[in-house]
Structures are given as C-alpha cells and as structure tokens.
C-alpha cells in the first residue's frame, strides 16, 4: 500500500510561513526555515483550494501564477492534517501545527459536542477554542503593521478570532470588484515601514466543490485568481514581496466511490460521533481498536486507518498538546483513493463534487509563489 504524504512541519509547511516572513523582516525570535528573501513588507495572498498539483496541471489558465512558480524561491510546501480550510488558516495565522493550536478539522469534538469550525455557535468564542497568540498579535507587538483583507462577514467570526486576531481588518463585499481588494492591500501595505498584509480569496474552492476541479467554472475562477495576483503585483512597490499560497488542494470524488457510514452496518457499529469530512473522517468511539479493525477490513488499501495514538506517532498533527488530544478522532480514516466516507449528519456534503482533507499529494501540497 502506498504511504500517506506527511506534513513537512518545521521545514516547509504552511505553519512555517509567517514565522519565516517575520524572520525575513528582521523580527528577532523567528527562524526563516523556508528561506524567504529579506524585505520589510510582505503581502500574503491565500487562495482557498489552490493545490500545487492543480496549478501545474492547468498552467494555461494561470500564466502569471505559473510564471511565478519558475522563479527562485518558489516551491511546493505542505499544509497540515487534515488538509482543510479551518485547520490550515489557523496554522498559517498562528505559526502552530494542528496539534498545538487545536483547530482539529472542519468538524471536531469540543466539549463533548461536534464543533463546525466554519459555522460557529453564538455561545462559543474563538478564544475559548484557540487562546494562543497569533502571529499577527506577536508581530504587532514587535512594531509590524498587520492587516487582513477578507470578506466583511468574517469580521469577528470564530475562525477569524482563532487565526487572524491582532490584525487591522479590511472587509469587502463578496461581489465587490477585484480592484477594491487590490486597493485595500496596497493601502495597508504602505501603512508602515514594516507591514504584513493577508489577503483571502475563496471562490476557487467554491467552484471546485460545486462543479469539480478542471470544470469550466473552476478554470474560470483560476483565471480570475491569476488576474488578482497580477493586479496585486502591479499595484505593490517592488520592495514589497508578494507570496501566493493555498490552504489545500482538491480531488473529484465520483458518486460510486462514496460510502455512507450510517448505511453500512460494519462502519456504523461502535461509532458515537462522526467528525471531519468525507476524505478525512474523525470517528469518536469508546472502542477504537474494534472500530479501526472494522474500517481496515472494509476499506483495505482504499484508506489509511489509524488510531489517534498511531496518527500522533506518525506525525500527522505535529506535537500534540495533551489538553487538545481528544479533539482529534479516536480513529482517523484518511482516504488514499478517490473515495469518500459520507455521513447523514452532514447532508450538505452529498452535493459536493470536489473534496479534500486527506494526505494525498493532490490535497496536501500547495504552491508557495514568491513575487
């Protein structure tokens, strides 16, 4: 059986990006493990769903991005596990691995209930879930002007609080023109001698989920992202470094490659709570050995099935803080083929074409483009 790709924590992962930026800016106490060029000002464009493999495969739709891919310093890096937005953005924003920040997936167990990290309960605050300092808080204390350019509706959200607090917030409407985001980023970048600006782009991911990667709709969004990167680079002075990266890749999941846990007696047995997402299930149970055995017997080489302890020992989440360990599933099921494990408790997932979360190169590798 092929082995999963492991996150490159400590050398070339998304969690290492902002500490490397800080070091490249000359802020003491950080290591530039990614070997970024020295600069006083950085703009980081994070494109939701931009996988390294996808970008290379569809080069004609993104000539600017692929041009950057050939420049010195550009490379592939990995996100963490699971390869999903909430976990990745928190790793980026905190400089911590999933095992250190505890945003353990799209959905995960928190206080005995299932927490959706993208849709928060009004009674739950992001600081309750992730109280450690973000990179934006740490850099602000060091005299770096920090800003985020994201959709206005994300202001004060649980995930924003977990991952991005400490930065000045520049919000835009979902249907606002690209030029507005470019203007906000350029203005924020010029606000101080040293600055870090984070820009978020979400529509590529939505197109992939709804229509599939390489669909006409997805390719159109990739071309729009390419235009955004070109406009950003043109609007920024040459001494400002532009970095473009992603939070995960994506694979299309055929309908006949899906199993619904509640419809399969051997998969449902002993499982008390189903978390994660279709390509990376986190199963909560009081009998992890028996559940893991049944999943291995049923799925065989289709999936990597590990207990929590096995996954931690394998380095899936980085070093895991003991107080955060039970947020991760008692049993982890990461798909190795193009399949998915569906659950009736997350009915919205049944309409998805493109999915992510697992430890395949197509999902874990993202570009780091230096412009």
C-alpha positions in Angstrom: 0.0 0.0 0.0 1.3 3.5 -0.8 2.1 5.6 2.2 0.5 8.9 3.0 2.4 12.1 2.4 3.3 13.6 5.7 3.2 17.3 6.5 6.6 19.0 6.5 6.2 20.7 9.9 9.3 22.7 10.9 10.7 23.0 7.4 8.2 23.5 4.6 4.7 23.7 5.9 2.0 26.4 6.0 2.6 26.8 9.7 6.2 27.8 9.0 5.3 30.6 6.5 4.6 33.6 8.8 7.5 32.8 11.2 9.7 32.8 8.1 8.2 36.1 7.0 8.9 37.5 10.4 12.5 36.5 10.3 12.8 37.8 6.7 11.6 41.2 8.0 14.3 41.1 10.7 12.0 40.5 13.7 14.0 38.6 16.3 12.9 35.3 17.7 11.8 33.6 14.5 13.6 31.3 12.0 13.4 31.7 8.3 13.2 27.9 7.6 11.5 28.5 4.2 14.4 30.8 3.2 12.3 33.7 2.1 14.0 36.9 0.7 14.7 39.8 3.1 12.0 42.5 2.9 10.4 44.9 5.3 6.9 44.5 3.8 5.1 41.3 2.7 1.6 40.6 1.2 0.4 37.0 1.5 -2.4 36.0 -0.9 -4.1 32.8 0.3 -6.2 31.2 -2.3 -8.7 28.7 -0.9 -8.4 25.4 -2.8 -5.2 26.2 -4.7 -3.2 22.9 -4.8 0.3 22.8 -6.3 -0.6 19.8 -8.5 -3.7 21.5 -9.8 -1.8 24.7 -10.6 0.8 22.8 -12.6 -1.8 20.7 -14.4 -3.8 23.7 -15.5 -0.9 26.1 -16.4 -2.6 27.7 -19.4 -5.4 29.1 -17.2 -3.0 30.8 -14.8 0.0 32.1 -16.8 1.0 34.7 -14.1 1.0 32.2 -11.3 2.8 29.6 -13.3 5.4 32.2 -14.2 6.0 32.8 -10.5 6.3 29.1 -10.0 9.5 29.1 -12.0 11.1 31.9 -10.0 13.8 31.5 -7.4 12.3 30.8 -4.0 9.0 29.4 -5.3 8.3 25.8 -4.4 5.7 23.4 -3.1 5.0 23.3 0.6 2.6 21.2 2.6 -0.4 22.1 4.7 -1.1 20.2 7.8 -3.5 17.4 8.6 -6.3 17.4 7.9 -5.9 19.4 4.7 -8.9 21.6 5.2 -9.5 25.4 5.5 -10.1 25.9 9.2 -7.1 23.9 10.2 -4.8 25.4 7.5 -5.8 29.0 8.1 -5.2 28.6 11.9 -1.8 27.0 11.2 -0.9 29.9 8.9 -2.2 32.6 11.3 -0.6 31.2 14.5 2.5 29.6 13.1 1.5 26.4 15.0 0.8 22.9 14.0 -2.7 21.4 14.4 -1.7 19.5 17.5 -0.6 22.8 19.0 -3.5 25.1 18.1 -6.3 22.5 18.4 -8.5 23.5 15.4 -8.6 19.9 14.5 -10.6 19.9 11.3 -13.7 21.1 9.5 -15.8 19.5 12.3 -14.3 18.1 15.5 -15.2 17.2 19.1 -15.1 20.1 21.5 -16.7 20.0 25.0 -18.4 16.7 24.1 -20.1 18.1 21.1 -19.3 18.5 17.4 -17.9 21.9 16.5 -18.1 23.2 12.9 -15.1 25.4 12.6 -16.6 27.4 9.8 -20.1 27.9 11.3 -19.8 28.8 15.0 -22.4 28.6 17.7 -23.2 32.1 19.1 -22.4 30.9 22.6 -18.9 29.9 21.7 -16.0 32.3 21.3 -12.9 31.7 19.3 -10.7 32.5 22.3 -12.3 29.5 24.1 -11.1 27.2 21.4 -7.7 28.8 20.4 -6.3 31.2 23.1 -2.7 31.2 22.0 -1.2 34.3 20.4 -1.5 34.6 16.7 1.4 35.7 14.5 -0.4 39.0 13.9 -0.5 39.7 17.6 3.1 38.8 18.0 4.2 40.9 15.1 2.1 43.9 16.1 3.9 43.9 19.4 7.2 43.9 17.5 6.1 47.1 15.6 4.9 45.5 12.4 1.7 46.8 11.0 -0.6 43.9 10.3 -3.8 43.8 8.2 -6.2 41.3 6.8 -8.2 41.8 3.6 -11.2 39.4 3.7 -14.9 39.3 3.2 -16.7 41.7 5.6 -18.9 39.0 7.0 -15.8 37.3 8.5 -15.2 40.2 10.9 -15.3 38.8 14.4 -16.1 35.3 13.4 -14.9 32.3 15.4 -12.3 31.3 12.9 -11.1 34.9 12.4 -10.7 35.2 16.2 -8.8 31.9 16.3 -6.4 32.5 13.5 -6.2 36.2 12.5 -6.9 38.3 15.6 -4.5 41.2 16.1 -4.6 42.4 12.5 -6.4 45.5 11.2 -9.5 44.4 9.4 -10.2 45.5 5.8 -13.5 44.0 4.7 -15.1 43.7 1.3 -18.4 42.5 0.0 -18.5 39.1 -1.8 -19.5 40.8 -5.1 -17.0 43.7 -4.9 -14.6 44.2 -7.8 -11.1 42.8 -7.6 -9.8 46.4 -7.8 -11.1 47.1 -4.3 -9.2 44.2 -2.7 -6.1 45.3 -4.5 -6.5 48.9 -3.3 -7.0 47.7 0.3 -4.0 45.5 0.2 -1.8 48.2 -1.3 -3.0 50.8 1.2 -2.4 48.5 4.1 1.0 47.6 2.9 2.0 51.2 2.7 0.8 52.0 6.3 4.2 51.5 7.9 7.8 50.9 7.3 7.3 47.2 8.2 4.0 45.6 7.3 2.3 42.2 6.8 -1.0 42.0 4.8 -3.0 38.8 4.5 -5.5 38.6 1.5 -8.0 35.8 1.3 -9.6 34.6 -1.9 -12.4 31.9 -1.6 -14.2 31.4 -5.0 -11.8 28.8 -6.5 -12.6 26.5 -3.6 -16.4 27.0 -4.1 -16.2 26.3 -7.8 -14.2 23.1 -7.1 -16.7 21.8 -4.5 -19.7 22.6 -6.7 -18.5 21.7 -10.2 -15.3 19.8 -9.8 -11.7 20.6 -10.5 -10.9 21.2 -14.2 -14.6 22.1 -14.8 -15.2 25.2 -16.9 -16.4 27.1 -13.8 -13.3 26.1 -11.9 -10.9 27.1 -14.7 -12.7 30.4 -15.0 -12.1 31.1 -11.3 -8.4 30.0 -11.6 -8.1 32.6 -14.4 -9.7 35.2 -12.1 -7.2 34.4 -9.3 -4.4 34.8 -11.8 -5.7 38.2 -12.7 -5.9 39.1 -9.0 -2.3 38.1 -8.5 -1.2 40.1 -11.5 -3.1 43.2 -10.2 -1.6 42.9 -6.8 1.9 42.6 -8.1 1.4 45.6 -10.3 -0.1 47.7 -7.5 2.7 47.0 -5.0 6.1 48.7 -5.0 8.9 46.4 -6.0 10.3 46.3 -2.4 7.1 44.7 -1.2 7.2 40.9 -1.5 4.1 39.1 -2.7 3.6 35.5 -1.6 0.8 33.3 -3.1 -0.2 30.1 -1.5 -3.2 27.8 -0.8 -4.8 26.1 2.2 -5.3 22.7 0.5 -5.7 21.1 -2.9 -8.7 19.1 -4.1 -9.8 15.9 -5.8 -13.0 15.0 -7.6 -14.9 12.2 -5.9 -17.1 10.0 -8.2 -20.6 9.0 -6.9 -19.7 5.3 -7.0 -16.6 5.9 -4.8 -18.7 7.0 -1.8 -19.9 5.1 1.2 -22.4 6.4 3.7 -21.4 5.4 7.2 -24.9 5.1 8.6 -25.9 2.9 5.7 -23.2 0.3 6.3 -23.6 -1.8 9.5 -19.9 -2.6 9.9 -18.9 1.1 9.6 -21.6 2.5 11.9 -21.1 0.0 14.7 -19.5 1.5 17.8 -19.2 5.0 16.4 -20.7 7.6 18.7 -19.8 10.8 16.8 -18.7 11.3 13.2 -16.4 14.3 12.6 -14.1 15.6 9.9 -15.2 15.4 6.3 -15.6 12.9 3.6 -11.9 12.5 2.7 -10.7 12.6 6.4 -13.1 11.2 8.9 -12.6 11.6 12.6 -14.5 8.9 14.5 -15.2 9.2 18.2 -15.8 5.9 20.0 -15.2 4.1 23.2 -13.9 1.1 21.3 -11.2 2.4 19.0 -9.4 -0.8 18.3 -12.6 -2.6 17.2 -13.7 0.3 15.1 -10.3 0.7 13.4 -10.2 -3.0 12.7 -13.6 -3.0 11.0 -12.7 0.0 8.9 -9.4 -1.6 7.8 -11.2 -4.8 6.9 -13.8 -3.0 4.9 -11.7 -0.3 3.2 -8.4 -2.2 2.7 -5.9 -0.1 0.6 -8.6 2.5 -0.1 -7.8 4.3 3.1 -5.2 4.9 5.9 -6.9 3.9 9.1 -5.1 4.8 12.3 -5.9 5.2 15.9 -5.3 8.7 17.4 -2.1 7.5 19.1 -0.8 6.0 15.8 -1.6 9.2 13.9 0.2 11.3 16.5 3.2 9.0 16.5 3.3 9.1 12.7 3.5 12.9 12.8 0.1 13.7 11.2 -0.6 16.6 13.5 2.8 17.7 14.8 3.4 17.5 18.5 0.0 17.4 20.2 -0.7 19.2 23.4 -2.3 16.8 25.9 -5.2 19.1 26.6 -6.1 19.1 22.9 -5.6 15.4 22.1 -9.3 14.4 22.5 -10.3 16.9 19.8 -8.9 14.5 17.3 -10.8 11.4 16.4 -10.2 8.2 18.4 -10.0 6.7 14.9 -8.8 8.6 11.8 -9.8 7.5 8.3 -7.9 9.3 5.5 -8.8 8.2 2.0 -6.0 7.0 -0.2 -8.0 6.6 -3.4 -10.6 8.9 -4.9 -13.3 7.9 -2.5 -15.1 9.5 0.5 -17.0 8.4 3.6 -20.2 10.3 3.8 -22.5 10.8 6.8 -26.1 11.6 7.1 -25.2 14.1 9.9 -23.6 16.3 7.3 -26.1 16.3 4.4 -24.6 19.3 2.6 -21.6 17.2 1.7 -23.6 14.9 -0.6 -23.8 17.7 -3.2 -20.0 18.2 -3.4 -18.0 17.1 -6.4 -14.6 18.2 -5.3 -13.4 17.3 -1.8 -10.2 17.5 0.3 -8.9 16.7 3.7 -6.7 13.6 3.2 -2.9 13.1 2.9 -2.5 12.6 -0.8 -0.1 14.9 -2.7 -3.0 16.4 -4.6 -4.6 17.6 -1.3 -1.6 18.2 0.9 0.8 20.1 -1.5 0.2 23.8 -2.1 2.3 26.3 -4.0 4.4 28.9 -2.4 5.0 31.5 -5.1 7.4 34.4 -4.4 6.8 37.5 -6.4 
